């Protein structure tokens, strides 16, 4: 990331970097349309018959819904194209987290859905 900023500055190009955490939700693009982490956890739970987590499960990660992230990209691009003053370079790092989850709660929800679907 810092290499990108340095290279952009050397070339006289503005760098605006969006840093998403775990992205969730149904995608509509050509590539990943599902959250890989969640899909892997669900497949594993189906395979072993129960949902799993490591340790006490209280470790976690930030998250953002794919449509929120896509909207932010749209807003950023429109503002840049309209010539608005959008921070760039070292000031142009945008953390896009809208929430936080721990792996115990994720495993619990996977288990509840699995039980409800037999």
C-alpha positions in Angstrom: 0.0 0.0 0.0 2.8 2.4 0.9 4.6 1.4 -2.3 1.5 2.3 -4.3 1.4 5.7 -2.6 5.1 6.3 -3.2 4.9 5.3 -6.8 1.8 7.5 -7.4 3.6 10.5 -5.9 6.7 9.9 -8.1 4.4 9.8 -11.2 2.3 12.8 -10.1 -0.8 10.7 -9.8 -3.3 10.9 -6.9 -3.8 7.7 -5.1 -7.1 7.0 -3.3 -7.0 3.7 -1.5 -10.1 2.0 -0.1 -9.3 -0.7 2.5 -12.2 -3.1 3.0 -12.2 -5.8 5.7 -14.3 -8.9 5.3 -16.8 -8.3 2.5 -20.2 -10.0 2.8 -23.4 -10.2 0.8 -24.5 -11.4 -2.6 -22.3 -9.9 -5.2 -23.5 -9.1 -8.7 -20.1 -9.0 -10.5 -18.3 -11.4 -12.8 -16.1 -13.0 -10.1 -16.7 -13.6 -6.4 -20.4 -13.5 -5.8 -20.2 -15.0 -2.3 -18.1 -14.3 0.8 -15.3 -16.9 0.6 -14.6 -17.0 4.3 -18.3 -17.6 5.2 -18.8 -20.2 2.4 -15.8 -22.2 3.6 -17.0 -22.1 7.2 -20.5 -23.4 6.1 -19.0 -26.1 3.8 -16.8 -27.3 6.7 -19.8 -27.3 9.1 -21.8 -29.4 6.7 -18.8 -31.8 6.3 -18.1 -32.4 10.0 -21.7 -32.0 11.2 -21.2 -28.9 13.4 -19.9 -25.4 13.1 -16.4 -24.7 14.4 -14.2 -21.8 15.7 -10.8 -21.5 17.3 -10.1 -21.0 21.0 -12.9 -19.0 22.7 -14.1 -17.6 19.3 -13.8 -14.0 20.5 -11.3 -13.1 17.8 -13.0 -11.5 14.9 -12.8 -9.0 12.0 -14.4 -6.0 10.7 -16.9 -6.3 7.9 -18.7 -4.3 5.2 -21.7 -5.3 2.9 -20.8 -5.5 -0.8 -23.5 -3.0 -1.8 -22.3 -0.5 0.8 -18.7 -0.9 -0.5 -19.8 -0.6 -4.1 -21.7 2.6 -3.3 -18.7 4.0 -1.6 -16.6 3.3 -4.7 -19.2 5.0 -6.8 -19.3 8.1 -4.6 -15.5 8.3 -4.6 -15.2 8.0 -8.3 -17.9 10.6 -8.9 -16.3 13.1 -6.5 -12.9 12.6 -8.2 -14.4 13.0 -11.7 -16.3 16.2 -10.6 -13.0 17.7 -9.4 -13.9 17.7 -5.7 -11.0 17.8 -3.2 -10.8 14.1 -2.2 -7.9 13.3 0.1 -5.1 11.3 -1.6 -1.7 10.0 -1.0 -1.0 9.3 2.7 -4.2 11.1 3.5 -6.2 9.1 1.0 -6.4 5.8 2.9 -10.1 5.0 3.5 -11.0 2.2 5.9 -14.4 0.9 4.9 -15.5 -1.1 8.0 -19.2 -0.7 8.9 -19.3 -3.4 11.7 -17.4 -6.1 13.5 -18.0 -9.8 14.2 -16.4 -12.4 16.3 -16.0 -16.0 15.1 -18.0 -17.5 18.0 -21.1 -15.5 16.9 -20.5 -16.5 13.3 -20.2 -20.2 14.2 -23.3 -20.0 16.4 -25.4 -18.6 13.5 -24.1 -21.2 11.1 -25.1 -23.9 13.6 -28.6 -22.4 14.1 -29.2 -22.1 10.3 -27.8 -25.6 9.8 -30.1 -27.1 12.5 -33.1 -25.2 11.1 -32.5 -26.7 7.6 -31.9 -30.2 8.9 
